[in-house]
Amino acid sequence: MNLSGEVIGVTFAQLVGGQNLNFAIPTAYIRPLVANGPMKSLAEINLPSPDDRPKPDLAPTGSYTGSWQSSKFSVPGAASMTIRIVDDVATAEIFLTGGEVRSATLSGGARKTGENIWTVELSSKHPKLTVRGIFRSNSFFGDYTYSRFLTLDQGQWVLKKE
């Protein structure tokens, strides 16, 4: 407002701290908006269209292929995994080449840890295999532990979405 009590602008932002600055839109810009029809609430004005609304971050369900490498033995191989995540519960079918384990059905937990980032921990009893990994974008990478009798193998793997 000016010294005569007339509205000369409408505050739209404030910077708290330092000088405590306020920012306003001049009434010359606001008059046409008010004159052109009934006033609307901010909720009515700011409703995003269905296309503008944020899309849910979908779990990384699908098929992935890549390779694995033992850290203890000079054994590499190819890997294929199909994973499904529903309500933070993950199940996966894996198929491997180059090692003692050819296939396994794994289950465990999954959780979203960032934008397009998921962590999973899966295991199976027969074969005794534990898999931990991170899904990021279209990649899935992590480590594994496999044990049989007195043998313990550990390694890493990297898979890409098909």
C-alpha positions, -999 to +999 in steps of 0.1 A: +000+000+000+011+035-006+008+065+019-027+072+006-039+036+015-041+025-021-030-011-031+000-008-054+011-044-053+005-079-039+032-097-020+041-131-035+074-140-019+095-132+011+132-137+019+136-140+056+170-131+071+194-103+064+172-074+051+139-094+054+130-086+018+095-089+004+086-092-033+054-079-049+035-080-082+024-045-093-014-040-093-012-031-130-005-068-137-032-080-113-061-058-124-068-076-157-068-110-138-094-098-113-115-080-139-118-110-162-140-132-140-146-146-106-118-152-082-105-187-077-088-202-048-052-212-049-062-248-048-083-244-079-055-225-098-027-248-088-043-282-095-019-300-117-033-318-148-031-356-148-001-354-171+018-330-148+013-350-116+044-369-104+044-404-116+050-431-090+085-446-089+078-481-100+097-510-086+123-524-109+103-555-119+114-572-151+142-592-167+179-584-164+209-600-181+247-596-175+276-613-159+290-624-125+326-628-113+339-648-083+362-628-060+378-661-046+381-682-077+388-674-114+353-683-123+331-658-144+298-665-160+266-651-175+235-643-155+199-638-163+174-628-136+137-621-136+126-601-105+092-591-092+087-566-063+053-562-047+048-543-014+086-544-006+087-582-010+110-594-038+110-627-056+135-636-083+144-665-106+181-665-117+199-686-143+237-688-143+264-702-165+301-710-157+297-721-121+282-748-098+248-731-094+227-732-126+195-717-113+178-706-081+146-691-068+153-663-044+131-642-021+136-614+003+130-577+009+132-546-013+130-510-005+132-477-023+162-457-011+161-428-035+147-415-067+149-445-091+171-464-066+161-496-049+180-520-026+173-557-024+185-586-003+175-620-015+183-655-005+176-692-012+182-722+010+190-747-018+214-737-031+225-716-001+229-683-019+225-647-007+223-618-031+224-581-022+221-554-048+211-520-059+188-512-088+195-478-104+179-467-136+181-498-158+211-514-140+212-540-112+245-546-095+257-561-063+274-590-046+267-626-037+277-652-012+274-689-020+282-717+004+283-755+000+298-778+027+331-761+036+333-741+004+325-703+005+324-683-027+318-645-029+317-623-059+300-594-078+276-592-106+262-565-130+230-569-149+212-546-174+174-545-181+165-563-213 
